[in-house]
Amino acid sequence: MTDEERPLRTRVFYASGSVSGNVVSQAFSLWLIFFYAPPSDRDDLDTRIPGVGLPGLDLGGFSFPDELAPRVVLGLLLTVARIVESVDDPVVGYLTDRTRSRWGRRIPWILLGPPWWALVFALRFAPPVAGASFANLLWLVVILEIFWLTSNISGAPLEALLPHIAKSHQHRVTVAAYQLAFGVFGAFIGLSISSLLVDIVGFTTMAAIMAAVALATRYTALFGCWSYAKSDDTPSTPGFKRSVRETFSNKQFVAFLPSFIFFRIAQLMLTALFPFYVSAALSTSEALGFSGSEDEGVFTFALTVIVIVGVLIGIAIFTPLARRRGNAYAFRTAMLWSMGGLFLLFFAGFTPGIPKVAQAAVVILITGMPLAGILMLPNILIADIVDHDARRTSTRREGMFYGTQNLLEKSASAFAPLLLALVLLAGDSASDPLGVRLVGPVAAVLVFIGFLSFRGYTLGEREPEESQEAEPAAPPAD
């Protein structure tokens, strides 16, 4: 079965699955820390933001200030919970690779997970106790573990369909561009619309609306590409231990992983920073009759819209760049660009004579453009790696590669909330915003570490089509 036999509508429906994942993940990244551990100088917050925490945190005789302890505890909790949960990613990937059913390898899993995934997402913003409580901490741990598992069950098999839906370099870049465009729409809902809904209906109702949108769009994507997803029905042959060993023996995969992980951590830190940035750096700013101190949701909405505009511009830049120069070249360019923008974030607002809001808007727009690289290119790079691995081993393990990527990404990105919390210890208020400003440079250093690792990735270096040679005869994907 050739790429030409996949009609455009099938590829578009498949790409639309990015809406659901971004609605949930962006709303989660934007609001979870702020919801459970709001800024230390916000005494006016109402019961919509309960603030999970402890009266103090003592580590070897060193105690964090009481108002900062909840955020540090939350960062530690999210880190440990994410690492514990991440071990199921390669297991789920392996099981989907080996699944036999009349609906193919992936569809049964995609049907099973979304209802539970959406329900548990909504419950994250409905803690049992109004206010700081150990019960809320326990609730959050349990809910997060279930959420991440159901997210993996419903999302990873859909992600693993990419090499089957699009096999040539050009088709993969096209599908990835559609995915990012739909993902931007989902991010607009998850970031911008959720910001408005928080002010209008509160966190619990906002989360329920986001969950309903995510569920509807996930099933729309599945049913739109059903016939081709069903034809992905040839199980992989190696056992689990051999699959893991051969996955980590792929030098291209090993070179790619750190670059993606560190870039992703930086992106998560930037997303979670926005409410704090408004509260600390823009609290005295006014624009169009709105005030940073009084209209936090509106200002956060505006910043997220600017990021989304930047990503849309980035699509127009990185899609033709990937087609002409290859996926690896485009990914390196995105990392270098992102490093510059993140460093500039520290200085936004320092230029005299220009409103702080305008300075922040320009820098965030510049920083948003290269995010198109981390949102669009990794899945194509993994698809190229899957083809490369199939030529080496004569079997296809899409689920294992995507699952292993998710395992290590989650384990590393679990440190993003903790790292953000630690950086914010340097200052998170309007009177002391140093920690808020330092987040950008810290994230830039992480991207640079990823850039150094990616120097070992060589697929598609000479010609974009080089990494897309004919697939081995055994066993076919179709």
KERO-758192 format. One record per residue (C-alpha): residue in one letter; x, y, z. Coordinates in steps of 0.02 Angstrom, whole numbers, padded with zeros to 5 digits, always signed. Layout:
% residues N
{pagu->A; px->X; py->Y; pz->Z}
...
END
This chain:
% residues 478
{pagu->M; px->+00000; py->+00000; pz->+00000}
{pagu->T; px->+00078; py->+00167; pz->-00052}
{pagu->D; px->+00063; py->+00341; pz->+00018}
{pagu->E; px->-00041; py->+00393; pz->-00132}
{pagu->E; px->-00176; py->+00272; pz->-00077}
{pagu->R; px->-00200; py->+00370; pz->+00083}
{pagu->P; px->-00321; py->+00508; pz->+00034}
{pagu->L; px->-00295; py->+00683; pz->+00098}
{pagu->R; px->-00449; py->+00674; pz->+00209}
{pagu->T; px->-00376; py->+00523; pz->+00300}
{pagu->R; px->-00214; py->+00614; pz->+00335}
{pagu->V; px->-00308; py->+00769; pz->+00392}
{pagu->F; px->-00422; py->+00670; pz->+00508}
{pagu->Y; px->-00272; py->+00579; pz->+00580}
{pagu->A; px->-00180; py->+00743; pz->+00609}
{pagu->S; px->-00334; py->+00816; pz->+00696}
{pagu->G; px->-00296; py->+00701; pz->+00843}
{pagu->S; px->-00172; py->+00834; pz->+00899}
{pagu->V; px->-00317; py->+00943; pz->+00955}
{pagu->S; px->-00365; py->+00828; pz->+01099}
{pagu->G; px->-00190; py->+00802; pz->+01167}
{pagu->N; px->-00149; py->+00987; pz->+01166}
{pagu->V; px->-00313; py->+01040; pz->+01245}
{pagu->V; px->-00275; py->+00932; pz->+01396}
{pagu->S; px->-00085; py->+00947; pz->+01406}
{pagu->Q; px->-00080; py->+01136; pz->+01386}
{pagu->A; px->-00218; py->+01168; pz->+01512}
{pagu->F; px->-00127; py->+01051; pz->+01631}
{pagu->S; px->+00043; py->+01135; pz->+01607}
{pagu->L; px->-00030; py->+01310; pz->+01621}
{pagu->W; px->-00137; py->+01293; pz->+01775}
{pagu->L; px->-00091; py->+01145; pz->+01885}
{pagu->I; px->+00050; py->+01225; pz->+01985}
{pagu->F; px->-00040; py->+01392; pz->+01995}
{pagu->F; px->-00200; py->+01304; pz->+02051}
{pagu->Y; px->-00122; py->+01203; pz->+02191}
{pagu->A; px->+00017; py->+01324; pz->+02242}
{pagu->P; px->-00026; py->+01504; pz->+02194}
{pagu->P; px->+00096; py->+01651; pz->+02207}
{pagu->S; px->+00156; py->+01689; pz->+02382}
{pagu->D; px->+00093; py->+01869; pz->+02387}
{pagu->R; px->-00083; py->+01833; pz->+02324}
{pagu->D; px->-00187; py->+01847; pz->+02481}
{pagu->D; px->-00342; py->+01892; pz->+02381}
{pagu->L; px->-00360; py->+01723; pz->+02295}
{pagu->D; px->-00528; py->+01644; pz->+02327}
{pagu->T; px->-00573; py->+01461; pz->+02357}
{pagu->R; px->-00564; py->+01422; pz->+02171}
{pagu->I; px->-00377; py->+01404; pz->+02204}
{pagu->P; px->-00362; py->+01292; pz->+02358}
{pagu->G; px->-00173; py->+01286; pz->+02373}
{pagu->V; px->-00113; py->+01113; pz->+02417}
{pagu->G; px->+00034; py->+01120; pz->+02536}
{pagu->L; px->+00115; py->+01095; pz->+02703}
{pagu->P; px->+00143; py->+01220; pz->+02844}
{pagu->G; px->+00330; py->+01202; pz->+02819}
{pagu->L; px->+00461; py->+01093; pz->+02736}
{pagu->D; px->+00616; py->+01042; pz->+02832}
{pagu->L; px->+00759; py->+00962; pz->+02734}
{pagu->G; px->+00912; py->+00925; pz->+02839}
{pagu->G; px->+00887; py->+01074; pz->+02951}
{pagu->F; px->+00847; py->+01192; pz->+02807}
{pagu->S; px->+00668; py->+01254; pz->+02803}
{pagu->F; px->+00589; py->+01338; pz->+02654}
{pagu->P; px->+00480; py->+01489; pz->+02693}
{pagu->D; px->+00304; py->+01435; pz->+02735}
{pagu->E; px->+00228; py->+01521; pz->+02584}
{pagu->L; px->+00347; py->+01432; pz->+02464}
{pagu->A; px->+00338; py->+01258; pz->+02541}
{pagu->P; px->+00177; py->+01207; pz->+02450}
{pagu->R; px->+00256; py->+01237; pz->+02280}
{pagu->V; px->+00414; py->+01141; pz->+02323}
{pagu->V; px->+00311; py->+00997; pz->+02392}
{pagu->L; px->+00204; py->+00999; pz->+02236}
{pagu->G; px->+00359; py->+01000; pz->+02124}
{pagu->L; px->+00431; py->+00850; pz->+02216}
{pagu->L; px->+00264; py->+00760; pz->+02209}
{pagu->L; px->+00244; py->+00787; pz->+02023}
{pagu->T; px->+00421; py->+00731; pz->+01990}
{pagu->V; px->+00407; py->+00568; pz->+02087}
{pagu->A; px->+00233; py->+00529; pz->+02022}
{pagu->R; px->+00284; py->+00558; pz->+01841}
{pagu->I; px->+00438; py->+00448; pz->+01855}
{pagu->V; px->+00339; py->+00307; pz->+01936}
{pagu->E; px->+00204; py->+00314; pz->+01802}
{pagu->S; px->+00322; py->+00328; pz->+01654}
{pagu->V; px->+00374; py->+00144; pz->+01663}
{pagu->D; px->+00210; py->+00094; pz->+01581}
{pagu->D; px->+00250; py->+00184; pz->+01417}
{pagu->P; px->+00364; py->+00053; pz->+01338}
{pagu->V; px->+00251; py->-00084; pz->+01407}
{pagu->V; px->+00097; py->-00010; pz->+01324}
{pagu->G; px->+00198; py->+00020; pz->+01165}
{pagu->Y; px->+00258; py->-00160; pz->+01164}
{pagu->L; px->+00082; py->-00227; pz->+01193}
{pagu->T; px->+00010; py->-00123; pz->+01052}
{pagu->D; px->+00149; py->-00182; pz->+00936}
{pagu->R; px->+00102; py->-00363; pz->+00977}
{pagu->T; px->-00088; py->-00344; pz->+00977}
{pagu->R; px->-00191; py->-00455; pz->+00861}
{pagu->S; px->-00372; py->-00406; pz->+00829}
{pagu->R; px->-00495; py->-00385; pz->+00688}
{pagu->W; px->-00469; py->-00197; pz->+00708}
{pagu->G; px->-00280; py->-00204; pz->+00692}
{pagu->R; px->-00147; py->-00167; pz->+00822}
{pagu->R; px->-00193; py->+00009; pz->+00880}
{pagu->I; px->-00381; py->+00037; pz->+00871}
{pagu->P; px->-00435; py->-00067; pz->+01024}
{pagu->W; px->-00320; py->+00035; pz->+01135}
{pagu->I; px->-00375; py->+00203; pz->+01064}
{pagu->L; px->-00557; py->+00156; pz->+01093}
{pagu->L; px->-00528; py->+00103; pz->+01273}
{pagu->G; px->-00430; py->+00248; pz->+01346}
{pagu->P; px->-00511; py->+00417; pz->+01304}
{pagu->P; px->-00668; py->+00413; pz->+01416}
{pagu->W; px->-00564; py->+00377; pz->+01572}
{pagu->W; px->-00430; py->+00498; pz->+01517}
{pagu->A; px->-00555; py->+00641; pz->+01499}
{pagu->L; px->-00644; py->+00602; pz->+01662}
{pagu->V; px->-00485; py->+00596; pz->+01766}
{pagu->F; px->-00422; py->+00758; pz->+01690}
{pagu->A; px->-00578; py->+00847; pz->+01749}
{pagu->L; px->-00561; py->+00773; pz->+01923}
{pagu->R; px->-00386; py->+00847; pz->+01943}
{pagu->F; px->-00464; py->+01018; pz->+01966}
{pagu->A; px->-00595; py->+00957; pz->+02090}
{pagu->P; px->-00497; py->+00919; pz->+02251}
{pagu->P; px->-00598; py->+00848; pz->+02396}
{pagu->V; px->-00552; py->+00986; pz->+02519}
{pagu->A; px->-00568; py->+01175; pz->+02492}
{pagu->G; px->-00400; py->+01236; pz->+02555}
{pagu->A; px->-00229; py->+01168; pz->+02597}
{pagu->S; px->-00242; py->+00986; pz->+02649}
{pagu->F; px->-00146; py->+00822; pz->+02649}
{pagu->A; px->-00306; py->+00744; pz->+02578}
{pagu->N; px->-00283; py->+00852; pz->+02423}
{pagu->L; px->-00104; py->+00794; pz->+02405}
{pagu->L; px->-00157; py->+00612; pz->+02413}
{pagu->W; px->-00299; py->+00646; pz->+02292}
{pagu->L; px->-00181; py->+00728; pz->+02169}
{pagu->V; px->-00057; py->+00584; pz->+02173}
{pagu->V; px->-00189; py->+00453; pz->+02136}
{pagu->I; px->-00275; py->+00557; pz->+02003}
{pagu->L; px->-00112; py->+00597; pz->+01914}
{pagu->E; px->-00057; py->+00415; pz->+01906}
{pagu->I; px->-00224; py->+00362; pz->+01831}
{pagu->F; px->-00226; py->+00510; pz->+01713}
{pagu->W; px->-00053; py->+00476; pz->+01643}
{pagu->L; px->-00091; py->+00291; pz->+01620}
{pagu->T; px->-00254; py->+00324; pz->+01526}
{pagu->S; px->-00169; py->+00461; pz->+01425}
{pagu->N; px->-00039; py->+00335; pz->+01371}
{pagu->I; px->-00167; py->+00202; pz->+01327}
{pagu->S; px->-00269; py->+00321; pz->+01219}
{pagu->G; px->-00132; py->+00429; pz->+01145}
{pagu->A; px->+00023; py->+00322; pz->+01116}
{pagu->P; px->-00060; py->+00200; pz->+00992}
{pagu->L; px->-00127; py->+00347; pz->+00891}
{pagu->E; px->+00046; py->+00424; pz->+00889}
{pagu->A; px->+00122; py->+00258; pz->+00832}
{pagu->L; px->+00011; py->+00258; pz->+00677}
{pagu->L; px->+00110; py->+00400; pz->+00596}
{pagu->P; px->+00236; py->+00289; pz->+00502}
{pagu->H; px->+00088; py->+00189; pz->+00435}
{pagu->I; px->-00018; py->+00337; pz->+00384}
{pagu->A; px->+00128; py->+00428; pz->+00299}
{pagu->K; px->+00283; py->+00341; pz->+00233}
{pagu->S; px->+00377; py->+00465; pz->+00125}
{pagu->H; px->+00473; py->+00614; pz->+00192}
{pagu->Q; px->+00359; py->+00738; pz->+00104}
{pagu->H; px->+00200; py->+00656; pz->+00169}
{pagu->R; px->+00269; py->+00650; pz->+00346}
{pagu->V; px->+00314; py->+00833; pz->+00344}
{pagu->T; px->+00141; py->+00873; pz->+00276}
{pagu->V; px->+00053; py->+00768; pz->+00409}
{pagu->A; px->+00163; py->+00844; pz->+00544}
{pagu->A; px->+00119; py->+01018; pz->+00484}
{pagu->Y; px->-00066; py->+00974; pz->+00493}
{pagu->Q; px->-00038; py->+00900; pz->+00665}
{pagu->L; px->+00044; py->+01059; pz->+00725}
{pagu->A; px->-00093; py->+01168; pz->+00650}
{pagu->F; px->-00225; py->+01065; pz->+00739}
{pagu->G; px->-00113; py->+01062; pz->+00892}
{pagu->V; px->-00106; py->+01251; pz->+00892}
{pagu->F; px->-00296; py->+01255; pz->+00887}
{pagu->G; px->-00298; py->+01134; pz->+01034}
{pagu->A; px->-00168; py->+01239; pz->+01124}
{pagu->F; px->-00275; py->+01394; pz->+01095}
{pagu->I; px->-00418; py->+01305; pz->+01181}
{pagu->G; px->-00309; py->+01233; pz->+01319}
{pagu->L; px->-00212; py->+01393; pz->+01352}
{pagu->S; px->-00314; py->+01541; pz->+01297}
{pagu->I; px->-00494; py->+01483; pz->+01314}
{pagu->S; px->-00455; py->+01399; pz->+01480}
{pagu->S; px->-00385; py->+01565; pz->+01543}
{pagu->L; px->-00548; py->+01653; pz->+01504}
{pagu->L; px->-00653; py->+01510; pz->+01575}
{pagu->V; px->-00557; py->+01518; pz->+01739}
{pagu->D; px->-00616; py->+01697; pz->+01764}
{pagu->I; px->-00793; py->+01661; pz->+01705}
{pagu->V; px->-00840; py->+01489; pz->+01776}
{pagu->G; px->-00695; py->+01436; pz->+01887}
{pagu->F; px->-00570; py->+01295; pz->+01877}
{pagu->T; px->-00684; py->+01145; pz->+01899}
{pagu->T; px->-00804; py->+01191; pz->+01759}
{pagu->M; px->-00659; py->+01244; pz->+01648}
{pagu->A; px->-00581; py->+01072; pz->+01669}
{pagu->A; px->-00745; py->+00984; pz->+01628}
{pagu->I; px->-00763; py->+01084; pz->+01468}
{pagu->M; px->-00584; py->+01048; pz->+01417}
{pagu->A; px->-00611; py->+00861; pz->+01449}
{pagu->A; px->-00768; py->+00856; pz->+01342}
{pagu->V; px->-00681; py->+00942; pz->+01196}
{pagu->A; px->-00531; py->+00823; pz->+01209}
{pagu->L; px->-00641; py->+00668; pz->+01210}
{pagu->A; px->-00742; py->+00723; pz->+01058}
{pagu->T; px->-00590; py->+00769; pz->+00954}
{pagu->R; px->-00494; py->+00610; pz->+00997}
{pagu->Y; px->-00635; py->+00499; pz->+00932}
{pagu->T; px->-00659; py->+00609; pz->+00779}
{pagu->A; px->-00476; py->+00579; pz->+00731}
{pagu->L; px->-00491; py->+00391; pz->+00757}
{pagu->F; px->-00650; py->+00367; pz->+00655}
{pagu->G; px->-00582; py->+00478; pz->+00516}
{pagu->C; px->-00432; py->+00363; pz->+00485}
{pagu->W; px->-00515; py->+00200; pz->+00542}
{pagu->S; px->-00492; py->+00097; pz->+00383}
{pagu->Y; px->-00307; py->+00133; pz->+00369}
{pagu->A; px->-00278; py->+00114; pz->+00556}
{pagu->K; px->-00365; py->-00055; pz->+00544}
{pagu->S; px->-00244; py->-00111; pz->+00408}
{pagu->D; px->-00096; py->-00091; pz->+00526}
{pagu->D; px->-00118; py->-00271; pz->+00583}
{pagu->T; px->+00052; py->-00359; pz->+00576}
{pagu->P; px->+00116; py->-00389; pz->+00754}
{pagu->S; px->+00301; py->-00369; pz->+00790}
{pagu->T; px->+00396; py->-00528; pz->+00829}
{pagu->P; px->+00533; py->-00499; pz->+00960}
{pagu->G; px->+00500; py->-00525; pz->+01145}
{pagu->F; px->+00501; py->-00381; pz->+01268}
{pagu->K; px->+00683; py->-00394; pz->+01324}
{pagu->R; px->+00747; py->-00405; pz->+01147}
{pagu->S; px->+00636; py->-00260; pz->+01093}
{pagu->V; px->+00706; py->-00150; pz->+01233}
{pagu->R; px->+00885; py->-00201; pz->+01194}
{pagu->E; px->+00869; py->-00168; pz->+01008}
{pagu->T; px->+00781; py->-00003; pz->+01038}
{pagu->F; px->+00924; py->+00064; pz->+01143}
{pagu->S; px->+01055; py->-00005; pz->+01024}
{pagu->N; px->+00991; py->+00113; pz->+00888}
{pagu->K; px->+01121; py->+00252; pz->+00888}
{pagu->Q; px->+01005; py->+00374; pz->+00800}
{pagu->F; px->+00873; py->+00352; pz->+00934}
{pagu->V; px->+01001; py->+00374; pz->+01073}
{pagu->A; px->+01065; py->+00536; pz->+00995}
{pagu->F; px->+00888; py->+00604; pz->+00973}
{pagu->L; px->+00818; py->+00570; pz->+01146}
{pagu->P; px->+00915; py->+00698; pz->+01251}
{pagu->S; px->+00882; py->+00837; pz->+01125}
{pagu->F; px->+00696; py->+00806; pz->+01132}
{pagu->I; px->+00694; py->+00785; pz->+01321}
{pagu->F; px->+00784; py->+00947; pz->+01362}
{pagu->F; px->+00690; py->+01047; pz->+01231}
{pagu->R; px->+00527; py->+00980; pz->+01302}
{pagu->I; px->+00574; py->+01026; pz->+01481}
{pagu->A; px->+00610; py->+01204; pz->+01425}
{pagu->Q; px->+00442; py->+01215; pz->+01336}
{pagu->L; px->+00349; py->+01151; pz->+01489}
{pagu->M; px->+00437; py->+01275; pz->+01603}
{pagu->L; px->+00393; py->+01418; pz->+01486}
{pagu->T; px->+00210; py->+01367; pz->+01480}
{pagu->A; px->+00194; py->+01352; pz->+01669}
{pagu->L; px->+00282; py->+01518; pz->+01691}
{pagu->F; px->+00147; py->+01628; pz->+01611}
{pagu->P; px->+00030; py->+01652; pz->+01761}
{pagu->F; px->+00180; py->+01690; pz->+01872}
{pagu->Y; px->+00253; py->+01807; pz->+01741}
{pagu->V; px->+00092; py->+01907; pz->+01737}
{pagu->S; px->+00080; py->+01911; pz->+01926}
{pagu->A; px->+00262; py->+01965; pz->+01952}
{pagu->A; px->+00329; py->+02055; pz->+01798}
{pagu->L; px->+00168; py->+02132; pz->+01730}
{pagu->S; px->+00069; py->+02165; pz->+01888}
{pagu->T; px->+00087; py->+02354; pz->+01870}
{pagu->S; px->+00053; py->+02355; pz->+01683}
{pagu->E; px->-00107; py->+02410; pz->+01599}
{pagu->A; px->-00171; py->+02381; pz->+01424}
{pagu->L; px->-00339; py->+02416; pz->+01342}
{pagu->G; px->-00417; py->+02454; pz->+01509}
{pagu->F; px->-00355; py->+02293; pz->+01591}
{pagu->S; px->-00233; py->+02282; pz->+01734}
{pagu->G; px->-00104; py->+02145; pz->+01765}
{pagu->S; px->-00145; py->+02142; pz->+01950}
{pagu->E; px->-00335; py->+02137; pz->+01930}
{pagu->D; px->-00359; py->+02043; pz->+01765}
{pagu->E; px->-00232; py->+01903; pz->+01779}
{pagu->G; px->-00334; py->+01783; pz->+01672}
{pagu->V; px->-00352; py->+01910; pz->+01531}
{pagu->F; px->-00166; py->+01949; pz->+01531}
{pagu->T; px->-00122; py->+01764; pz->+01532}
{pagu->F; px->-00244; py->+01740; pz->+01389}
{pagu->A; px->-00156; py->+01876; pz->+01290}
{pagu->L; px->+00016; py->+01800; pz->+01317}
{pagu->T; px->-00043; py->+01628; pz->+01264}
{pagu->V; px->-00121; py->+01700; pz->+01107}
{pagu->I; px->+00046; py->+01780; pz->+01065}
{pagu->V; px->+00134; py->+01613; pz->+01086}
{pagu->I; px->+00006; py->+01530; pz->+00972}
{pagu->V; px->+00031; py->+01665; pz->+00840}
{pagu->G; px->+00218; py->+01634; pz->+00854}
{pagu->V; px->+00195; py->+01447; pz->+00829}
{pagu->L; px->+00086; py->+01477; pz->+00676}
{pagu->I; px->+00222; py->+01585; pz->+00601}
{pagu->G; px->+00344; py->+01447; pz->+00647}
{pagu->I; px->+00243; py->+01320; pz->+00547}
{pagu->A; px->+00266; py->+01428; pz->+00392}
{pagu->I; px->+00453; py->+01435; pz->+00426}
{pagu->F; px->+00496; py->+01258; pz->+00480}
{pagu->T; px->+00384; py->+01159; pz->+00360}
{pagu->P; px->+00474; py->+01217; pz->+00201}
{pagu->L; px->+00640; py->+01212; pz->+00293}
{pagu->A; px->+00615; py->+01028; pz->+00338}
{pagu->R; px->+00563; py->+00987; pz->+00160}
{pagu->R; px->+00716; py->+01071; pz->+00084}
{pagu->R; px->+00853; py->+01036; pz->+00211}
{pagu->G; px->+00786; py->+00887; pz->+00307}
{pagu->N; px->+00707; py->+00858; pz->+00477}
{pagu->A; px->+00871; py->+00858; pz->+00574}
{pagu->Y; px->+00927; py->+01027; pz->+00505}
{pagu->A; px->+00758; py->+01105; pz->+00545}
{pagu->F; px->+00761; py->+01034; pz->+00722}
{pagu->R; px->+00935; py->+01104; pz->+00755}
{pagu->T; px->+00880; py->+01274; pz->+00691}
{pagu->A; px->+00730; py->+01273; pz->+00807}
{pagu->M; px->+00841; py->+01234; pz->+00958}
{pagu->L; px->+00964; py->+01375; pz->+00920}
{pagu->W; px->+00824; py->+01500; pz->+00891}
{pagu->S; px->+00736; py->+01447; pz->+01051}
{pagu->M; px->+00894; py->+01473; pz->+01153}
{pagu->G; px->+00905; py->+01654; pz->+01096}
{pagu->G; px->+00724; py->+01692; pz->+01132}
{pagu->L; px->+00728; py->+01615; pz->+01305}
{pagu->F; px->+00880; py->+01719; pz->+01354}
{pagu->L; px->+00792; py->+01877; pz->+01295}
{pagu->L; px->+00646; py->+01839; pz->+01409}
{pagu->F; px->+00753; py->+01889; pz->+01558}
{pagu->F; px->+00773; py->+02067; pz->+01490}
{pagu->A; px->+00593; py->+02099; pz->+01435}
{pagu->G; px->+00532; py->+02257; pz->+01520}
{pagu->F; px->+00703; py->+02334; pz->+01552}
{pagu->T; px->+00706; py->+02450; pz->+01401}
{pagu->P; px->+00653; py->+02625; pz->+01456}
{pagu->G; px->+00517; py->+02716; pz->+01362}
{pagu->I; px->+00431; py->+02559; pz->+01297}
{pagu->P; px->+00285; py->+02484; pz->+01395}
{pagu->K; px->+00328; py->+02322; pz->+01483}
{pagu->V; px->+00180; py->+02235; pz->+01402}
{pagu->A; px->+00244; py->+02278; pz->+01228}
{pagu->Q; px->+00419; py->+02217; pz->+01268}
{pagu->A; px->+00352; py->+02055; pz->+01340}
{pagu->A; px->+00239; py->+02029; pz->+01189}
{pagu->V; px->+00383; py->+02047; pz->+01065}
{pagu->V; px->+00500; py->+01930; pz->+01159}
{pagu->I; px->+00365; py->+01799; pz->+01186}
{pagu->L; px->+00320; py->+01806; pz->+01001}
{pagu->I; px->+00502; py->+01777; pz->+00955}
{pagu->T; px->+00514; py->+01635; pz->+01081}
{pagu->G; px->+00352; py->+01556; pz->+01019}
{pagu->M; px->+00408; py->+01535; pz->+00838}
{pagu->P; px->+00539; py->+01397; pz->+00866}
{pagu->L; px->+00416; py->+01301; pz->+00975}
{pagu->A; px->+00347; py->+01243; pz->+00808}
{pagu->G; px->+00504; py->+01137; pz->+00798}
{pagu->I; px->+00475; py->+01041; pz->+00960}
{pagu->L; px->+00290; py->+01023; pz->+00923}
{pagu->M; px->+00306; py->+00967; pz->+00741}
{pagu->L; px->+00471; py->+00879; pz->+00708}
{pagu->P; px->+00500; py->+00746; pz->+00844}
{pagu->N; px->+00364; py->+00628; pz->+00782}
{pagu->I; px->+00436; py->+00635; pz->+00606}
{pagu->L; px->+00611; py->+00601; pz->+00673}
{pagu->I; px->+00546; py->+00449; pz->+00768}
{pagu->A; px->+00456; py->+00388; pz->+00610}
{pagu->D; px->+00622; py->+00400; pz->+00517}
{pagu->I; px->+00708; py->+00306; pz->+00658}
{pagu->V; px->+00573; py->+00169; pz->+00651}
{pagu->D; px->+00608; py->+00144; pz->+00465}
{pagu->H; px->+00795; py->+00141; pz->+00498}
{pagu->D; px->+00769; py->+00011; pz->+00636}
{pagu->A; px->+00656; py->-00096; pz->+00525}
{pagu->R; px->+00794; py->-00107; pz->+00396}
{pagu->R; px->+00913; py->-00166; pz->+00534}
{pagu->T; px->+00799; py->-00290; pz->+00622}
{pagu->S; px->+00665; py->-00340; pz->+00492}
{pagu->T; px->+00521; py->-00298; pz->+00609}
{pagu->R; px->+00424; py->-00141; pz->+00648}
{pagu->R; px->+00410; py->-00078; pz->+00827}
{pagu->E; px->+00327; py->+00091; pz->+00815}
{pagu->G; px->+00244; py->+00072; pz->+00984}
{pagu->M; px->+00406; py->+00026; pz->+01071}
{pagu->F; px->+00500; py->+00175; pz->+01001}
{pagu->Y; px->+00364; py->+00300; pz->+01038}
{pagu->G; px->+00334; py->+00220; pz->+01208}
{pagu->T; px->+00518; py->+00225; pz->+01254}
{pagu->Q; px->+00528; py->+00405; pz->+01198}
{pagu->N; px->+00380; py->+00444; pz->+01309}
{pagu->L; px->+00457; py->+00349; pz->+01455}
{pagu->L; px->+00617; py->+00451; pz->+01454}
{pagu->E; px->+00528; py->+00613; pz->+01411}
{pagu->K; px->+00409; py->+00592; pz->+01557}
{pagu->S; px->+00548; py->+00543; pz->+01676}
{pagu->A; px->+00647; py->+00697; pz->+01629}
{pagu->S; px->+00503; py->+00819; pz->+01605}
{pagu->A; px->+00439; py->+00767; pz->+01775}
{pagu->F; px->+00579; py->+00877; pz->+01838}
{pagu->A; px->+00506; py->+01031; pz->+01749}
{pagu->P; px->+00384; py->+01076; pz->+01890}
{pagu->L; px->+00517; py->+01046; pz->+02022}
{pagu->L; px->+00648; py->+01145; pz->+01926}
{pagu->L; px->+00523; py->+01286; pz->+01899}
{pagu->A; px->+00480; py->+01286; pz->+02084}
{pagu->L; px->+00664; py->+01294; pz->+02133}
{pagu->V; px->+00702; py->+01436; pz->+02012}
{pagu->L; px->+00551; py->+01532; pz->+02077}
{pagu->L; px->+00626; py->+01525; pz->+02251}
{pagu->A; px->+00736; py->+01668; pz->+02192}
{pagu->G; px->+00580; py->+01777; pz->+02184}
{pagu->D; px->+00404; py->+01756; pz->+02119}
{pagu->S; px->+00316; py->+01918; pz->+02166}
{pagu->A; px->+00299; py->+02093; pz->+02097}
{pagu->S; px->+00418; py->+02157; pz->+02231}
{pagu->D; px->+00546; py->+02021; pz->+02195}
{pagu->P; px->+00528; py->+01948; pz->+02018}
{pagu->L; px->+00707; py->+01882; pz->+01998}
{pagu->G; px->+00656; py->+01698; pz->+01999}
{pagu->V; px->+00522; py->+01729; pz->+01868}
{pagu->R; px->+00648; py->+01814; pz->+01755}
{pagu->L; px->+00779; py->+01678; pz->+01779}
{pagu->V; px->+00664; py->+01542; pz->+01709}
{pagu->G; px->+00703; py->+01594; pz->+01529}
{pagu->P; px->+00894; py->+01581; pz->+01542}
{pagu->V; px->+00883; py->+01417; pz->+01638}
{pagu->A; px->+00771; py->+01344; pz->+01502}
{pagu->A; px->+00893; py->+01408; pz->+01369}
{pagu->V; px->+01036; py->+01312; pz->+01450}
{pagu->L; px->+00931; py->+01153; pz->+01445}
{pagu->V; px->+00898; py->+01176; pz->+01259}
{pagu->F; px->+01085; py->+01199; pz->+01230}
{pagu->I; px->+01121; py->+01032; pz->+01315}
{pagu->G; px->+00995; py->+00950; pz->+01198}
{pagu->F; px->+01075; py->+01035; pz->+01049}
{pagu->L; px->+01244; py->+00960; pz->+01093}
{pagu->S; px->+01170; py->+00785; pz->+01102}
{pagu->F; px->+01084; py->+00801; pz->+00933}
{pagu->R; px->+01250; py->+00820; pz->+00845}
{pagu->G; px->+01257; py->+00629; pz->+00841}
{pagu->Y; px->+01097; py->+00613; pz->+00738}
{pagu->T; px->+01137; py->+00583; pz->+00554}
{pagu->L; px->+00978; py->+00520; pz->+00468}
{pagu->G; px->+00931; py->+00629; pz->+00321}
{pagu->E; px->+01088; py->+00735; pz->+00335}
{pagu->R; px->+01127; py->+00736; pz->+00148}
{pagu->E; px->+00955; py->+00727; pz->+00070}
{pagu->P; px->+00784; py->+00735; pz->+00152}
{pagu->E; px->+00730; py->+00575; pz->+00065}
{pagu->E; px->+00885; py->+00479; pz->+00121}
{pagu->S; px->+00806; py->+00416; pz->+00280}
{pagu->Q; px->+00653; py->+00351; pz->+00187}
{pagu->E; px->+00719; py->+00205; pz->+00087}
{pagu->A; px->+00610; py->+00060; pz->+00038}
{pagu->E; px->+00547; py->-00042; pz->+00185}
{pagu->P; px->+00608; py->-00219; pz->+00214}
{pagu->A; px->+00503; py->-00360; pz->+00148}
{pagu->A; px->+00471; py->-00437; pz->+00318}
{pagu->P; px->+00353; py->-00410; pz->+00401}
{pagu->P; px->+00254; py->-00278; pz->+00304}
{pagu->A; px->+00153; py->-00145; pz->+00394}
{pagu->D; px->+00006; py->-00159; pz->+00275}
END
